[in-house]
């Protein structure tokens, strides 16, 4: 005999860009983490920090990444990275609606 029960579930999907899509931003932030002088320059004058690079290393940012960095006004590296994370949606998920009353057949 088959019984019909109600199944409810919700799921979420990541709809943001991947961190791997923005490796140059990751490199730039890593340079700021290890060098307080570069970090300060990035916070005070991000355009100059991007142009100067870091110890001979250059950053090949996309136009979107460059615009984002130039539009952020942060007082600390933590604040800068938080705003970058929010801008690219790396911590955001879209919640799909629950599906209710979907039949599940359980048989023996």
N, C-alpha and C positions, 0 to 999 in steps of 0.2 A: 504494500500500500504506500502511496506517495503522500507526503505532507507538504503543505505550502507554508513557508514562514516568510516573515518580512526581513529584508536585508537593508540596513542603513549604513552608509559610509560616506566619508568625505575624503578628498585627496587634495594635494596641492602640487603645482607645477612651478618650476623655476622658469621665469620668463625674462630673465635678465641676461646681459652679456656675461661671458665667462671671464674670470680673472686672467686666464691664459690668453684672452683676446687683447689684454692690455699689459703685456709684459714690460713694456718700456716704462709705464707708470710704476710698476713694481720695482724696477731697477732704480728709478728716481727716488722713490720712498726709501729703498734700502740704503742708498747713498746718504740720505738725510738722517737715517737712524744711526749710522756709524760715524758721521762727521757733523758735530755741532755747528761748525762754521757754514757748511753747505746747507744744513737745515735752516739756519737763521736767514741765509740768503734766499732760500726757497720761500720762506714765509714773508720776508720783506719785499723781495723783488723776484718773483717767480720767473719772469721773462729773462732776466739776466742769468739766473741760475740755470735755466734750460739752455740758454745760448752758450754759457761758459762750460757747461758739462761738469764732470767730476773726475779730476786727475787724468785728463786726456780722454775719458769716456764721454761720448756724446749720447744724447737721448733722441731717438727717432720717433717722436710722438706724432700721432695723427692730428689733423686739424681739430677734431673734436676733443681729443685729450688736452691739446695745448689751450684751447679756448676754456675748457673746464678749469684747468690749473690757474689760468690768468683771471678767471672770474671768482675764484674762491678767496675769501678773506678770513684767514685763520690766525689765531694767536699762538698755536702750539702745533706740533706735529700730530698729536692725537686728534686734535680738531680737524686738521687738514685731511688726515686719512679717513676720519668719520664722514666728512663731506664728500670725499671721493667715492667711498663705499656707497653712500646714499645716492649719489648722482648716477652711478652705474647699476644700482639696484642689486648689489651683491648680497644683501641681507634681506631682500624683500621677496615674498612669495605671494602668488595669487591663489586665493582659496576658491575652489570650485564648489558649486552648490551641492548639497547632499542629495543623494538619490534615495527616494523613499518608495516603499511598496514594490520593490523589485522582487519578483517571485524567485524563491530558491526551492528546488525540488530535492527532497531528502528521501531516498528510498533504501529499502533493505532487500 
